[in-house]
């Protein structure tokens, strides 16, 4: 961790510290309850599936854009709140774009997922860790003094959690610079599953179908 004068706050990159910071209320609109998220995702699944099938012949960029937009719209309509629509779209689009690029760059891993769709859930977690769509999470302010990496940060200080750096922690993830769809990781974003719920379900539905269509 270090203090950045331009930002006016502390940049946090250690895995355990980032988890701690993500547990602080960012002061954003009240997050949706997990049961509401789960219900909305369930209702959005058929729409995501149909969109995925309709876009299988498109290039990667168009596929990611269209599927993410459809998923975000279905998700928003399902839970009836537009306040999270932009975030859902941005995160899902970023995830699909990053995941498709990573799988293209790692053909052996792509082949592994293509041949074993049961890996989809773990693959999504690893792809979220490997190239996260949220490299830097929204800043938090310390409500009380907080100890991070042995240093006390006083109340009222700005903390900026570097998610991408934490997800490449060599202690937490040996060989973390490699993509390994069998890793079963617990990346930083696993601690805040609601923010990536739509990206997760969209990836589980879309990626295997996309890989199989590309191999035709």
Buried (B, 14 or more C-beta within 10 A) or exposed (E): BEEEEEEEBBBBBBBBBBBBBBEBEBEEEEBBEEEBBBBBBEBBBEBBBEBBEEBBEBEBEEBBBBBBBBBBBBBBBBBEBEEBBEBBBBBBBBBBBBBBBBBEEBEEBBEBBBEEBEBBBBBBBBBBBBBBBBEBBEBBBBEEEBEBEEEEBEEEBBBBBBBBBBBBBEEBBEEBEEBBBEBEBBBBBBEBEBBBBBBBBBBBBBBBBBBBBBEE
